[in-house]
Amino acid sequence: MSTTSDPELVQQSQAGEDYPLSAVPLSARKSILSLAPLLMGFTLYSGTLFAGGLVGPAYRFFPDLVGLIILGNLILGVYASALGYIAANTGLSTVLMARFSFGSVGSRWVDFILGFTQIGWYAWGSALIADLLNKLAGVPPSWNWLTILFFTYFFCSTAYIGYRAMDWLSRIAVPAMLILMFWSLAIALGKVGGFEGLQAIAPSKALGWGEALTIIVGTFVSGGTQATNWSRFAKTGKIGAISTMAAFFFANGFLIFCGAFCSLVYGNEDVVQVMAQQGLLFWGLVLLFLNMWTTQDNTIYAFSVAGAHMFRTSKRTAFVLGGATVALVLAWGGIYDMLVPYLILLGTFIPPIGGVIMADYWLYRRGEFPALEERQPAFNWAGVIAYIVASAIAYFSPGIKPVNGIIAAVVLYFILSKVIPQTAQRRASNS
């Protein structure tokens, strides 16, 4: 007869599924050398190039464009790093933290909106790689369905295995991608005539600072809200924050810079297509493959964590395969042409989630969550109301919408948590 106790069996099951319903134990925590490349691989995504392409032609290169990219990614990096710090200190993902700030039932809305966003991006990514292979490698469009089928399931293989497989992929892929992009940028810089040539390029369209910053921050803010899926594995809060900042300020900022730079020089923000124009087609395809794989596996992994929490099951891997199948149907259905503007719109409604969680952790609970086993009210109305009002403020207000939503959520939750005492809710739920 086995001497393994029931708690030990539960812990082993959680470990095999990357702890979807529990805090990551200290014994499973990772170093910065493991965590930073994994998070950087997540942010090095072809979709981010398009944000740079939208912003680049509207500004003179220096200091306007460079300053915008630095400011936008600093905002994004600080937001994501703050959540990463909390995740590393507690071992919890965003969806598990949401139990405290939204309630046991209210947190399922967080599961839905985060999960739906990620499955949409995964479907779009599968369609994107098929479209780019048509253009770059001459793959017939009639093969799109097969290309999408293959990459939909291939890219989720490392997410199915979990953190350890994604870790090793990122250690190899991230340095390779950075080298290839620097190589392409060096060729582009020579073509345009160096810094003086870049400065001589006049803006070709009008775009306000607020709108530009919203594009830069909003394109990947949903990813920043879910970066806790990996920063919870950090050994310390400092490692979690630094690793997240490296990904969302430096890596994401570098990719936006690449999109803006290539748009200015070649009129095409996609560095992979630019490499083909530079005579580096093979290396462009290598970059495309690594770029898509390291982000797609993170995306479907994030969906699986949200799905496992929504249905309160530890079978995270089942949601990897199920989510990939849903994404396959969406990609075959033509999501490439219709979803991206909608997903960017969701960037307005996702940042207030992070604002509520940060206010709950630092301002209300003074830096310490209760145990997950402690019963929570079905709805934490302070969090629910703060989220709804902050989302409306972000949607209707001018300026940088994601920032407006985060600040409004923090302020509103702080006020409402004083007006709606949580202890009374908890006693009611336990009675």
N, C-alpha and C positions, 0 to 999 in steps of 0.2 A: 504494500500500500504506500502511496506517495506521502511524504512528510511535508510537502509544500502546502502552506496555509492558503486559505481563500484570498486574503489581501495580497499575498505574493503572486498568486495566479493572475489577479486583476492587474497588478503592476506590470507583470510580464506581457500581458495582452496589450496594455497601454503603450509599453515600450515598443512593441512590434508595429504599432500603428502610429507612432510618433506622438503619443500623449494627447489625443484630441479632446479628452474630457477631464484632464487632470493637469496640475502644474508639472513642468519638466523638473525632475529631481536633480539635485546638484551633481550626482554621479554621471548624468548624461549631458552636462553642460560642455560647451565648446570654446575654443580659444578664438582670438581675433583673426588669426591666420586661416581659420576655417570659416568663420562667419562672414567676414568682410567680402571675400570673393563671391560667396553665394549670393549675398544681397546685391553686390555690384552686377552680377550676371542677370539678376531680376530686372534691374533698371536699364541695362543696355539693350534697349528694345527698339526695333525699327519704327514703331508707331511714334516714338518720341521725336524722331527726325522730322516728322511732319510739323510738329510744334515749332521747331527751329525754322523750318521753311516758311511758315506763316509769318513769323516775326522778323526774320532776317532782312527781307527787302524793304522794310518800312523804316529802317534806321541807318544812320551812318555807323560804320563799323566801331570806331572808338571815339569817345567813351560811351556813346549812347547804347549800342547793341550789347557790347561786352558788359556794361553796367547793369542793363536789364537782366541779362542771363544770370549774372552773379546774384543780384537781389532776389529774383524769382526763385532760384534754386536754394538760396539761403533760407527763404521763408519755408520752402518745402522741406529742406533738410532739418531745420529746427523743429518743425511740427512732427515729422516722422521720428526724429531722434528722441523727442520727449516721450512719445509712445514706446519707443524701443527701450528706453531707460526703465519705464514702468514694467514692461514685459520681462526684462532681464531680472529685475528685483523680485518679481512675483512668480516668474515661470509661466505666466498665463498669456494666451492669445487674446486678440481683441474681442472675439465673440465670448470668451469666458469672462473677461472683465465686464462685458456688457450686462452680465447677470446682476451685478451690483448696481450699476447706474441706470438700467432700464427695467429691471425686474426679471423674474424667471420666464414669464410669458412675453413681456415686452422685448426681451433680448432676441426673440425669434425674428423680429423685424430687421434687426441688425444682421442676423444670419442671411435673411432673404436678400437684402439690398447689396450686401457685400458679395454673396455667392452669385447672384444674378449678374452683377457687373463683371465678375471674373469669368464666368462661363461665356458671356458675350464677347469679351476680349479674346478668349481662347478660340472661339469660332472665327472671329475676324482674323486672327493670326493664321489659322489654317487656310483661310481663303486668300490671305495676303501672299503667303509663300507660293501658292499655286499661280497667282497672277504674276508675281515676279519671275518665276521660272518660265512662264510663257514668254516674257519680254527678254530675259537674259539668256536662257538656254535653248530657246526655240521649241519648248515643249508644246505640242498642239493643244489648243483650248479644249478640244474634245476629250482630253485626258484629265481635265480638271477634277472630275469626280474621283478618279483613282488617286491622283496626287493628294487631294484633301483627305481621302480615306487613310492613306499610308501615314501621312505626317500627323494626323489627329491622334492616332494610337501610338506612333513611334515617340512623339514628343512627351507623352505622358508616362513613358516607361520608367524614367528616373523618379518622377513624382510618386509612382506606385511603390517603388522600393523605399523611398523616403529620404530623410535628411542626408544619410551617408552617401547615397548615389548622387544627389544633387550637389553635395559638397565636392566630390572628386571631379565631377563634370565642370564645375565652376573654376576649380583650381587650374584646370587645363585651358578652358575656353576663354576666361577673362583676360589673361595676359596676351593670348593669341589675338583676340579681338582688338585690344588696345594698340598692339603693334601694327596691325593691318590698317586701322583708322589713322594712326599717326603717319604712316607711309603715304596714304592717299592724300591727307591734308598737306603734307610736305610738297607733293607734286602739284597740288592745286595752288599753293602759295607761290611756287615758281612760275606757274602759268599766268597768274594775275599780276605779277610784278612786285611781290613782297608787300610789306606793310603800306608803302606809299600807294600801291595799286589798289589795295583794299579801301584805303581812305578816300580814294578818288571816285569810288562807286557811289553815285547819288541814290538816295531812297527813291523807290519806284511806286510806292503805295502809301496810303495813310492808315495809321493804326495807333490809337491812343495808348498811353502808358498803362492805364488801368486794364484795358482789354488785353494788352500784350502780357501783362503779369498774370492775368487770369488764365490765359492760354498756357503759359509756362508752368504755373503752379497746378492748374486744374487737370492737365493731361495725365499726370501720374499721381495725383493726390489720393486716388482710391487705392493704389498700390502702397502708398505711404501709410495709409490707415491699416493695412493688413500686413505690413512688414513685421509686425509682432509675431507672426507665425514662425519666424526664424530668429528674431532677436530674443525670444524667450529662451533660446538655447544658450545664450551668452553666460559666461561664468560670473560676470558682475554687471551692475548697471552701467558702469563706465564703458565696458567693452561693448555692451549693447548699443549705447548712444554713439560711440565713435564709429562702430561698424556701419550703423544706419546712416550717419552723416557722410561717411565715405561713399556710400551708395547713392544717396539722394541729393547731395550737394555736388560732389566731384564727378561721379560716373554719369548721373542723369544730366548734370550741367554740361559735361563734355559732349554728350550725345546731342543735346539741343544746340550746342555750339557748332557741332559738325553739320547738322541740318541747315543752320543759318549760313554757315561758311560756304557750303556747297551750293546753296541756293543763290548766294551772291555771285559766285564765280561761274557756275555752270547752268544756273537757272533750274536746277534739279536738287531737291533737298535729300534725296536718298543716296547715301554714300555708297551703297552697293551698286546702284546703277551708274554712279559717277566712276567707280572703279572700272566698270566695263568700258566706259568712254576713255579711260586712261590706259587701256590695254591690259588691265589686270582682271580679266573676266573670271579666271579660275579662282583667284584669291577673293574676288568679290562674292563668288558662290560659297566659298568656305566661310567668309564672314557672315553671310546670310544664314547659313545653316547653324552656326554656333550662336548667332544672335537670337534666332527664333527659338532654338532648343532651350537655352538657358532662361528665357523669359516664359515660354509656354509651359515648361514643367512647374515653375513657380506659380503660374496663374492657376493651373488646374489643381495644384496642391492647396492653394488658398481656398478654392471652391470646396475641396474635400473636407477641410477643417470646418468651414462654415456649415456644410451639409451634415457632417457628423454631429455638430453641436445642435443644429436645428432638430434633428430626430433623436438626440440623446443616445447615440450609439458609438461604440469605439471602433466600428468597422469603417475606418477612413478610406481604406483602399477601394471599397465598393463604390464610394462616391467619385473616386478618380476615374474609374471605368464608366460609371453611369454618367458623370458630367461630360466626359469625352464623347459619349454617344449622343447626348443632347446637343453638344457643340457641333458634331458632325452633321446632324439634321439641319441646324441653323445655317451652317456654312453652305451646305448643298442648296438651301432655300434662298440664297442670295443675300445673306447678311452683310457681305462686304460693301454693298452699295447703300445700305440704309441705316446701319446701327451706330457707326462712329459718332455722328452728331448727338445721338441720344445718350451714348455712354459718356461723352464729354459733359453733357447736361447733368448727368448723375454726379459729376464732380462737384456740383453745387450742393448736392444733398448728402454727400458722404462726409466731408470735413466736420460738420457739427457733431457727428458721432464721436470723433476723436476729442473734440472740445468738451463734450459732456463727460467722457471717461476721465480726461485729465483733471477736470474740476472735481469730480467725485473722489479721485485718488488723493490729490494734493490738498484741496481746499476743504473737503468735507470729512474725509477719513484720515487726514493728516499723514499720508504716506504709508498706509497699511490696510490692505483688504482683509475682510474676514475670511475664514476657511470656506472653501467651496461647498463643504458639507452643510454649512449653516444655511437654514432655509431663508429664502428671500421672498418678498412680496411678489405677487403675480405681475404687478406694474409698479415701478418706481415713478410716480407721477411727476416728480421734479425733473427727472431725466426725460421723460416722454414729452412733457410740455416744452421744456427748454429746447429739445431737438426740433419740434415742429415749428416753434416761433423763430428759432435761429435759421432754419432752412428757408423760411419765408423771407427773412431779412436778407439772406444771401442771394436769393433769387431776384428780389425786387430792387435791391439797393445798388447804387453805382459803385465804381471802384473795383477792388480786387475781391471778387465774390467768395472764393474759398477762405480768405483771411477774415472777411466780414462774418462768415458763418461760424468759424472757430471762436472768434472773440465773443460773438453774441451768445454762443452756447455756454462758454465758460462763465460769463457774467450772469446769464439767466439761471444757470444751474446753482450757482453760489447763492443767489437771492432766494430761489424757490426751495432749496434744501433747508433754508431757515424758516420758511413759511409752512412747508409741508414736512413735518418731522419724520425721519425715516424710522425711528424707534417705534413710533406709534403704528406705522405700517407693518413693521416686523411682528409686533405683538399680535396685531390683527390677523396676520397670516398664520400664526402658530396657534391661534385660539381654536 
